[in-house]
Amino acid sequence: MPNLVRLYILQVLAGFGLSAVFVGLLMWFNVANLWHLVNATQGGMVAVVMLFMFNGIVFAGVQFSITIMRMAQNDTPGGGKKDDLPVMPAPMVPVRVEAKSRR
């Protein structure tokens, strides 16, 4: 299995693990009265599964993107400025504009 695929699978598992913890904490602390809403409605467990799945997709994407961005190597010197070219503003020149009457 290629290293990138292995890395992606690990980050997806981490993202869904974080999603499980997040949804569990939402239910445990009864944020916005979610625990009562899940228990009192007929489709409450479907909502919990959807919450877990959609948060898992988001957290997995964030995990993978952070990991990929941390792998980048920056070989250029820092600062981001051009060394030899000084930045000088252009001289301001007044421009006459004819204004027509609105009446």
N, CA, C and O atoms as CSV, one atom per row, in Angstrom:
chain,resi,resn,atom,element,x,y,z
A,1,MET,N,N,0.851,-1.177,0.000
A,1,MET,CA,C,0.000,0.000,0.000
A,1,MET,C,C,0.899,1.243,0.000
A,1,MET,O,O,1.831,1.327,0.800
A,2,PRO,N,N,0.630,2.204,-0.885
A,2,PRO,CA,C,1.447,3.426,-0.921
A,2,PRO,C,C,1.349,4.201,0.401
A,2,PRO,O,O,0.349,4.142,1.116
A,3,ASN,N,N,2.416,4.915,0.684
A,3,ASN,CA,C,2.472,5.661,1.937
A,3,ASN,C,C,1.374,6.715,2.035
A,3,ASN,O,O,0.827,6.936,3.115
A,4,LEU,N,N,1.044,7.369,0.919
A,4,LEU,CA,C,0.020,8.408,0.948
A,4,LEU,C,C,-1.355,7.825,1.266
A,4,LEU,O,O,-2.133,8.437,1.998
A,5,VAL,N,N,-1.658,6.647,0.719
A,5,VAL,CA,C,-2.944,5.997,1.007
A,5,VAL,C,C,-3.009,5.579,2.468
A,5,VAL,O,O,-4.045,5.723,3.118
A,6,ARG,N,N,-1.905,5.063,2.978
A,6,ARG,CA,C,-1.845,4.664,4.388
A,6,ARG,C,C,-2.043,5.889,5.289
A,6,ARG,O,O,-2.774,5.836,6.278
A,7,LEU,N,N,-1.383,6.986,4.928
A,7,LEU,CA,C,-1.525,8.231,5.689
A,7,LEU,C,C,-2.970,8.717,5.665
A,7,LEU,O,O,-3.500,9.140,6.692
A,8,TYR,N,N,-3.610,8.658,4.495
A,8,TYR,CA,C,-4.992,9.110,4.371
A,8,TYR,C,C,-5.928,8.255,5.230
A,8,TYR,O,O,-6.811,8.789,5.901
A,9,ILE,N,N,-5.742,6.950,5.213
A,9,ILE,CA,C,-6.590,6.060,6.016
A,9,ILE,C,C,-6.420,6.359,7.499
A,9,ILE,O,O,-7.401,6.388,8.243
A,10,LEU,N,N,-5.190,6.579,7.930
A,10,LEU,CA,C,-4.950,6.900,9.337
A,10,LEU,C,C,-5.595,8.225,9.734
A,10,LEU,O,O,-6.128,8.354,10.836
A,11,GLN,N,N,-5.546,9.207,8.839
A,11,GLN,CA,C,-6.144,10.501,9.161
A,11,GLN,C,C,-7.677,10.428,9.155
A,11,GLN,O,O,-8.334,11.122,9.932
A,12,VAL,N,N,-8.238,9.603,8.294
A,12,VAL,CA,C,-9.692,9.407,8.298
A,12,VAL,C,C,-10.125,8.733,9.593
A,12,VAL,O,O,-11.134,9.118,10.184
A,13,LEU,N,N,-9.373,7.734,10.036
A,13,LEU,CA,C,-9.694,7.085,11.313
A,13,LEU,C,C,-9.579,8.073,12.470
A,13,LEU,O,O,-10.410,8.068,13.378
A,14,ALA,N,N,-8.563,8.908,12.439
A,14,ALA,CA,C,-8.412,9.917,13.492
A,14,ALA,C,C,-9.561,10.917,13.455
A,14,ALA,O,O,-10.073,11.318,14.500
A,15,GLY,N,N,-9.966,11.319,12.257
A,15,GLY,CA,C,-11.071,12.269,12.123
A,15,GLY,C,C,-12.386,11.705,12.635
A,15,GLY,O,O,-13.143,12.402,13.311
A,16,PHE,N,N,-12.658,10.444,12.314
A,16,PHE,CA,C,-13.898,9.839,12.797
A,16,PHE,C,C,-13.829,9.553,14.295
A,16,PHE,O,O,-14.854,9.570,14.976
A,17,GLY,N,N,-12.631,9.291,14.812
A,17,GLY,CA,C,-12.479,9.156,16.262
A,17,GLY,C,C,-12.772,10.471,16.969
A,17,GLY,O,O,-13.460,10.500,17.989
A,18,LEU,N,N,-12.241,11.561,16.414
A,18,LEU,CA,C,-12.547,12.878,16.976
A,18,LEU,C,C,-14.030,13.193,16.877
A,18,LEU,O,O,-14.599,13.805,17.781
A,19,SER,N,N,-14.653,12.778,15.788
A,19,SER,CA,C,-16.082,12.998,15.628
A,19,SER,C,C,-16.876,12.241,16.679
A,19,SER,O,O,-17.851,12.763,17.219
A,20,ALA,N,N,-16.467,11.021,16.969
A,20,ALA,CA,C,-17.157,10.244,18.003
A,20,ALA,C,C,-17.037,10.922,19.362
A,20,ALA,O,O,-18.006,11.001,20.116
A,21,VAL,N,N,-15.838,11.409,19.664
A,21,VAL,CA,C,-15.649,12.117,20.941
A,21,VAL,C,C,-16.487,13.389,20.969
A,21,VAL,O,O,-17.120,13.695,21.980
A,22,PHE,N,N,-16.493,14.128,19.868
A,22,PHE,CA,C,-17.234,15.386,19.796
A,22,PHE,C,C,-18.734,15.167,19.976
A,22,PHE,O,O,-19.379,15.860,20.763
A,23,VAL,N,N,-19.284,14.203,19.243
A,23,VAL,CA,C,-20.720,13.929,19.350
A,23,VAL,C,C,-21.055,13.380,20.740
A,23,VAL,O,O,-22.093,13.717,21.310
A,24,GLY,N,N,-20.186,12.548,21.274
A,24,GLY,CA,C,-20.401,12.046,22.633
A,24,GLY,C,C,-20.429,13.162,23.661
A,24,GLY,O,O,-21.261,13.158,24.569
A,25,LEU,N,N,-19.517,14.122,23.518
A,25,LEU,CA,C,-19.520,15.262,24.443
A,25,LEU,C,C,-20.739,16.153,24.255
A,25,LEU,O,O,-21.278,16.692,25.222
A,26,LEU,N,N,-21.173,16.307,23.002
A,26,LEU,CA,C,-22.407,17.074,22.762
A,26,LEU,C,C,-23.591,16.436,23.480
A,26,LEU,O,O,-24.406,17.130,24.088
A,27,MET,N,N,-23.676,15.121,23.406
A,27,MET,CA,C,-24.782,14.430,24.064
A,27,MET,C,C,-24.609,14.437,25.589
A,27,MET,O,O,-25.583,14.616,26.321
A,28,TRP,N,N,-23.389,14.244,26.063
A,28,TRP,CA,C,-23.137,14.171,27.507
A,28,TRP,C,C,-23.455,15.501,28.197
A,28,TRP,O,O,-24.077,15.527,29.260
A,29,PHE,N,N,-23.020,16.608,27.577
A,29,PHE,CA,C,-23.269,17.917,28.173
A,29,PHE,C,C,-24.619,18.510,27.775
A,29,PHE,O,O,-24.962,19.616,28.191
A,30,ASN,N,N,-25.374,17.783,26.978
A,30,ASN,CA,C,-26.724,18.166,26.585
A,30,ASN,C,C,-26.766,19.565,25.972
A,30,ASN,O,O,-27.608,20.388,26.332
A,31,VAL,N,N,-25.851,19.820,25.047
A,31,VAL,CA,C,-25.777,21.113,24.384
A,31,VAL,C,C,-27.046,21.328,23.566
A,31,VAL,O,O,-27.436,20.473,22.771
A,32,ALA,N,N,-27.675,22.464,23.767
A,32,ALA,CA,C,-28.913,22.836,23.072
A,32,ALA,C,C,-30.002,21.779,23.269
A,32,ALA,O,O,-30.864,21.596,22.409
A,33,ASN,N,N,-29.954,21.089,24.405
A,33,ASN,CA,C,-30.960,20.085,24.768
A,33,ASN,C,C,-31.033,18.946,23.741
A,33,ASN,O,O,-32.107,18.404,23.477
A,34,LEU,N,N,-29.877,18.593,23.169
A,34,LEU,CA,C,-29.835,17.547,22.144
A,34,LEU,C,C,-30.185,16.170,22.697
A,34,LEU,O,O,-30.857,15.391,22.021
A,35,TRP,N,N,-29.743,15.859,23.913
A,35,TRP,CA,C,-30.006,14.541,24.483
A,35,TRP,C,C,-31.507,14.302,24.603
A,35,TRP,O,O,-31.996,13.228,24.254
A,36,HIS,N,N,-32.230,15.289,25.092
A,36,HIS,CA,C,-33.682,15.157,25.209
A,36,HIS,C,C,-34.322,15.049,23.826
A,36,HIS,O,O,-35.246,14.261,23.626
A,37,LEU,N,N,-33.832,15.837,22.881
A,37,LEU,CA,C,-34.396,15.810,21.530
A,37,LEU,C,C,-34.185,14.445,20.878
A,37,LEU,O,O,-35.081,13.940,20.201
A,38,VAL,N,N,-33.011,13.844,21.074
A,38,VAL,CA,C,-32.731,12.522,20.503
A,38,VAL,C,C,-33.620,11.467,21.136
A,38,VAL,O,O,-34.137,10.594,20.438
A,39,ASN,N,N,-33.804,11.535,22.445
A,39,ASN,CA,C,-34.609,10.538,23.144
A,39,ASN,C,C,-36.108,10.730,22.950
A,39,ASN,O,O,-36.862,9.761,23.034
A,40,ALA,N,N,-36.555,11.947,22.696
A,40,ALA,CA,C,-37.984,12.217,22.634
A,40,ALA,C,C,-38.563,12.075,21.228
A,40,ALA,O,O,-39.783,11.990,21.083
A,41,THR,N,N,-37.739,12.048,20.200
A,41,THR,CA,C,-38.263,11.956,18.837
A,41,THR,C,C,-37.993,10.581,18.253
A,41,THR,O,O,-37.108,9.853,18.703
A,42,GLN,N,N,-38.772,10.248,17.250
A,42,GLN,CA,C,-38.663,8.924,16.643
A,42,GLN,C,C,-37.376,8.766,15.833
A,42,GLN,O,O,-36.774,7.692,15.836
A,43,GLY,N,N,-36.950,9.817,15.143
A,43,GLY,CA,C,-35.754,9.731,14.302
A,43,GLY,C,C,-34.523,10.297,14.976
A,43,GLY,O,O,-33.617,10.779,14.296
A,44,GLY,N,N,-34.469,10.251,16.286
A,44,GLY,CA,C,-33.358,10.849,17.011
A,44,GLY,C,C,-32.026,10.167,16.751
A,44,GLY,O,O,-31.002,10.838,16.620
A,45,MET,N,N,-32.028,8.852,16.677
A,45,MET,CA,C,-30.773,8.131,16.440
A,45,MET,C,C,-30.254,8.360,15.015
A,45,MET,O,O,-29.046,8.344,14.782
A,46,VAL,N,N,-31.160,8.572,14.079
A,46,VAL,CA,C,-30.735,8.898,12.710
A,46,VAL,C,C,-29.997,10.232,12.719
A,46,VAL,O,O,-28.995,10.397,12.024
A,47,ALA,N,N,-30.493,11.183,13.505
A,47,ALA,CA,C,-29.828,12.484,13.602
A,47,ALA,C,C,-28.445,12.355,14.228
A,47,ALA,O,O,-27.510,13.036,13.805
A,48,VAL,N,N,-28.306,11.495,15.225
A,48,VAL,CA,C,-27.000,11.292,15.858
A,48,VAL,C,C,-26.030,10.654,14.874
A,48,VAL,O,O,-24.867,11.049,14.808
A,49,VAL,N,N,-26.492,9.678,14.114
A,49,VAL,CA,C,-25.626,9.034,13.116
A,49,VAL,C,C,-25.216,10.042,12.042
A,49,VAL,O,O,-24.059,10.062,11.622
A,50,MET,N,N,-26.149,10.871,11.600
A,50,MET,CA,C,-25.818,11.886,10.601
A,50,MET,C,C,-24.828,12.901,11.159
A,50,MET,O,O,-23.895,13.308,10.467
A,51,LEU,N,N,-25.030,13.309,12.405
A,51,LEU,CA,C,-24.114,14.242,13.050
A,51,LEU,C,C,-22.714,13.642,13.127
A,51,LEU,O,O,-21.725,14.323,12.854
A,52,PHE,N,N,-22.635,12.367,13.500
A,52,PHE,CA,C,-21.348,11.672,13.570
A,52,PHE,C,C,-20.693,11.578,12.193
A,52,PHE,O,O,-19.501,11.855,12.060
A,53,MET,N,N,-21.445,11.196,11.180
A,53,MET,CA,C,-20.879,11.014,9.843
A,53,MET,C,C,-20.394,12.336,9.246
A,53,MET,O,O,-19.278,12.418,8.732
A,54,PHE,N,N,-21.230,13.358,9.315
A,54,PHE,CA,C,-20.850,14.635,8.704
A,54,PHE,C,C,-19.693,15.289,9.441
A,54,PHE,O,O,-18.804,15.858,8.807
A,55,ASN,N,N,-19.685,15.218,10.770
A,55,ASN,CA,C,-18.542,15.738,11.516
A,55,ASN,C,C,-17.304,14.899,11.242
A,55,ASN,O,O,-16.197,15.437,11.191
A,56,GLY,N,N,-17.468,13.596,11.065
A,56,GLY,CA,C,-16.334,12.741,10.737
A,56,GLY,C,C,-15.715,13.109,9.401
A,56,GLY,O,O,-14.491,13.112,9.269
A,57,ILE,N,N,-16.531,13.417,8.419
A,57,ILE,CA,C,-16.021,13.831,7.113
A,57,ILE,C,C,-15.239,15.137,7.232
A,57,ILE,O,O,-14.159,15.275,6.657
A,58,VAL,N,N,-15.785,16.085,7.976
A,58,VAL,CA,C,-15.112,17.378,8.144
A,58,VAL,C,C,-13.813,17.208,8.926
A,58,VAL,O,O,-12.770,17.712,8.509
A,59,PHE,N,N,-13.867,16.505,10.051
A,59,PHE,CA,C,-12.670,16.338,10.869
A,59,PHE,C,C,-11.598,15.541,10.139
A,59,PHE,O,O,-10.411,15.826,10.298
A,60,ALA,N,N,-11.990,14.546,9.339
A,60,ALA,CA,C,-11.010,13.769,8.573
A,60,ALA,C,C,-10.326,14.648,7.535
A,60,ALA,O,O,-9.113,14.555,7.345
A,61,GLY,N,N,-11.085,15.490,6.871
A,61,GLY,CA,C,-10.500,16.406,5.887
A,61,GLY,C,C,-9.538,17.389,6.529
A,61,GLY,O,O,-8.477,17.681,5.978
A,62,VAL,N,N,-9.909,17.895,7.689
A,62,VAL,CA,C,-9.039,18.841,8.388
A,62,VAL,C,C,-7.768,18.134,8.856
A,62,VAL,O,O,-6.672,18.679,8.721
A,63,GLN,N,N,-7.906,16.930,9.402
A,63,GLN,CA,C,-6.744,16.169,9.850
A,63,GLN,C,C,-5.778,15.927,8.698
A,63,GLN,O,O,-4.570,16.120,8.840
A,64,PHE,N,N,-6.315,15.505,7.558
A,64,PHE,CA,C,-5.463,15.187,6.414
A,64,PHE,C,C,-4.794,16.449,5.877
A,64,PHE,O,O,-3.607,16.422,5.550
A,65,SER,N,N,-5.530,17.546,5.781
A,65,SER,CA,C,-4.950,18.769,5.233
A,65,SER,C,C,-3.875,19.333,6.150
A,65,SER,O,O,-2.851,19.814,5.666
A,66,ILE,N,N,-4.081,19.285,7.461
A,66,ILE,CA,C,-3.060,19.762,8.386
A,66,ILE,C,C,-1.803,18.908,8.267
A,66,ILE,O,O,-0.690,19.432,8.275
A,67,THR,N,N,-1.979,17.599,8.156
A,67,THR,CA,C,-0.821,16.709,8.035
A,67,THR,C,C,-0.054,16.973,6.747
A,67,THR,O,O,1.177,17.013,6.764
A,68,ILE,N,N,-0.740,17.150,5.650
A,68,ILE,CA,C,-0.087,17.422,4.370
A,68,ILE,C,C,0.633,18.766,4.407
A,68,ILE,O,O,1.754,18.882,3.911
A,69,MET,N,N,-0.004,19.787,4.992
A,69,MET,CA,C,0.635,21.102,5.041
A,69,MET,C,C,1.859,21.100,5.949
A,69,MET,O,O,2.802,21.852,5.702
A,70,ARG,N,N,1.868,20.283,6.979
A,70,ARG,CA,C,3.025,20.206,7.863
A,70,ARG,C,C,4.184,19.473,7.209
A,70,ARG,O,O,5.320,19.590,7.670
A,71,MET,N,N,3.925,18.722,6.147
A,71,MET,CA,C,4.983,17.982,5.456
A,71,MET,C,C,5.781,18.863,4.498
A,71,MET,O,O,6.845,18.451,4.038
A,72,ALA,N,N,5.300,20.052,4.191
A,72,ALA,CA,C,5.955,20.920,3.215
A,72,ALA,C,C,7.312,21.373,3.732
A,72,ALA,O,O,7.486,21.645,4.920
A,73,GLN,N,N,8.263,21.446,2.820
A,73,GLN,CA,C,9.593,21.938,3.164
A,73,GLN,C,C,9.795,23.271,2.472
A,73,GLN,O,O,9.610,23.389,1.261
A,74,ASN,N,N,10.171,24.261,3.239
A,74,ASN,CA,C,10.388,25.592,2.695
A,74,ASN,C,C,11.894,25.831,2.601
A,74,ASN,O,O,12.552,26.036,3.621
A,75,ASP,N,N,12.448,25.807,1.373
A,75,ASP,CA,C,13.881,25.988,1.175
A,75,ASP,C,C,14.242,27.438,0.904
A,75,ASP,O,O,15.428,27.768,0.867
A,76,THR,N,N,13.267,28.311,0.713
A,76,THR,CA,C,13.553,29.710,0.413
A,76,THR,C,C,13.770,30.475,1.706
A,76,THR,O,O,13.215,30.111,2.743
A,77,PRO,N,N,14.570,31.531,1.657
A,77,PRO,CA,C,14.754,32.334,2.862
A,77,PRO,C,C,13.463,33.056,3.226
A,77,PRO,O,O,12.664,33.389,2.351
A,78,GLY,N,N,13.267,33.291,4.487
A,78,GLY,CA,C,12.023,33.909,4.951
A,78,GLY,C,C,11.948,35.383,4.615
A,78,GLY,O,O,12.918,35.975,4.143
A,79,GLY,N,N,10.814,35.956,4.857
A,79,GLY,CA,C,10.621,37.379,4.642
A,79,GLY,C,C,9.690,37.684,3.495
A,79,GLY,O,O,8.808,38.534,3.620
A,80,GLY,N,N,9.868,37.009,2.385
A,80,GLY,CA,C,8.983,37.200,1.260
A,80,GLY,C,C,9.186,38.498,0.514
A,80,GLY,O,O,8.347,38.852,-0.315
A,81,LYS,N,N,10.270,39.231,0.772
A,81,LYS,CA,C,10.507,40.497,0.091
A,81,LYS,C,C,11.548,40.301,-1.005
A,81,LYS,O,O,12.382,39.398,-0.934
A,82,LYS,N,N,11.485,41.152,-2.011
A,82,LYS,CA,C,12.528,41.156,-3.027
A,82,LYS,C,C,13.714,41.921,-2.449
A,82,LYS,O,O,13.551,43.027,-1.933
A,83,ASP,N,N,14.896,41.339,-2.533
A,83,ASP,CA,C,16.050,41.925,-1.848
A,83,ASP,C,C,16.599,43.169,-2.536
A,83,ASP,O,O,16.914,44.142,-1.851
A,84,ASP,N,N,16.726,43.178,-3.859
A,84,ASP,CA,C,17.450,44.243,-4.549
A,84,ASP,C,C,16.574,45.408,-4.991
A,84,ASP,O,O,17.094,46.492,-5.253
A,85,LEU,N,N,15.272,45.221,-5.080
A,85,LEU,CA,C,14.411,46.262,-5.615
A,85,LEU,C,C,13.727,47.019,-4.485
A,85,LEU,O,O,12.895,46.455,-3.774
A,86,PRO,N,N,14.077,48.320,-4.313
A,86,PRO,CA,C,13.378,49.094,-3.277
A,86,PRO,C,C,11.966,49.429,-3.749
A,86,PRO,O,O,11.726,49.640,-4.937
A,87,VAL,N,N,11.067,49.473,-2.824
A,87,VAL,CA,C,9.683,49.797,-3.147
A,87,VAL,C,C,9.492,51.298,-2.986
A,87,VAL,O,O,9.600,51.840,-1.886
A,88,MET,N,N,9.202,51.964,-4.119
A,88,MET,CA,C,8.995,53.413,-4.083
A,88,MET,C,C,7.611,53.698,-4.647
A,88,MET,O,O,7.255,53.189,-5.710
A,89,PRO,N,N,6.832,54.505,-3.947
A,89,PRO,CA,C,5.505,54.823,-4.475
A,89,PRO,C,C,5.604,55.733,-5.690
A,89,PRO,O,O,6.523,56.545,-5.796
A,90,ALA,N,N,4.667,55.595,-6.587
A,90,ALA,CA,C,4.631,56.439,-7.773
A,90,ALA,C,C,4.252,57.859,-7.356
A,90,ALA,O,O,3.472,58.049,-6.422
A,91,PRO,N,N,4.805,58.853,-8.049
A,91,PRO,CA,C,4.455,60.240,-7.680
A,91,PRO,C,C,2.978,60.504,-7.991
A,91,PRO,O,O,2.432,60.020,-8.983
A,92,MET,N,N,2.361,61.280,-7.121
A,92,MET,CA,C,0.944,61.587,-7.295
A,92,MET,C,C,0.800,62.754,-8.259
A,92,MET,O,O,1.455,63.785,-8.107
A,93,VAL,N,N,-0.056,62.582,-9.243
A,93,VAL,CA,C,-0.283,63.605,-10.255
A,93,VAL,C,C,-1.753,63.976,-10.216
A,93,VAL,O,O,-2.605,63.094,-10.322
A,94,PRO,N,N,-2.085,65.277,-10.066
A,94,PRO,CA,C,-3.503,65.657,-10.073
A,94,PRO,C,C,-4.112,65.485,-11.464
A,94,PRO,O,O,-3.472,65.780,-12.473
A,95,VAL,N,N,-5.342,65.009,-11.504
A,95,VAL,CA,C,-6.045,64.781,-12.764
A,95,VAL,C,C,-7.329,65.591,-12.725
A,95,VAL,O,O,-8.111,65.473,-11.783
A,96,ARG,N,N,-7.552,66.417,-13.746
A,96,ARG,CA,C,-8.776,67.223,-13.812
A,96,ARG,C,C,-9.895,66.383,-14.417
A,96,ARG,O,O,-9.697,65.676,-15.405
A,97,VAL,N,N,-11.069,66.473,-13.808
A,97,VAL,CA,C,-12.228,65.738,-14.278
A,97,VAL,C,C,-13.369,66.731,-14.426
A,97,VAL,O,O,-13.688,67.473,-13.497
A,98,GLU,N,N,-13.975,66.737,-15.593
A,98,GLU,CA,C,-15.121,67.611,-15.829
A,98,GLU,C,C,-16.362,66.974,-15.234
A,98,GLU,O,O,-16.677,65.820,-15.523
A,99,ALA,N,N,-17.062,67.727,-14.406
A,99,ALA,CA,C,-18.284,67.222,-13.795
A,99,ALA,C,C,-19.471,67.883,-14.460
A,99,ALA,O,O,-19.522,69.107,-14.579
A,100,LYS,N,N,-20.423,67.079,-14.891
A,100,LYS,CA,C,-21.618,67.608,-15.526
A,100,LYS,C,C,-22.650,67.927,-14.456
A,100,LYS,O,O,-22.666,67.301,-13.396
A,101,SER,N,N,-23.481,68.867,-14.723
A,101,SER,CA,C,-24.536,69.241,-13.795
A,101,SER,C,C,-25.625,68.175,-13.802
A,101,SER,O,O,-25.985,67.668,-14.864
A,102,ARG,N,N,-26.147,67.834,-12.646
A,102,ARG,CA,C,-27.195,66.815,-12.548
A,102,ARG,C,C,-28.582,67.370,-12.795
A,102,ARG,O,O,-29.550,66.613,-12.862
A,103,ARG,N,N,-28.689,68.648,-12.928
A,103,ARG,CA,C,-30.021,69.252,-13.107
A,103,ARG,C,C,-30.408,69.375,-14.521
A,103,ARG,O,O,-31.497,69.863,-14.823
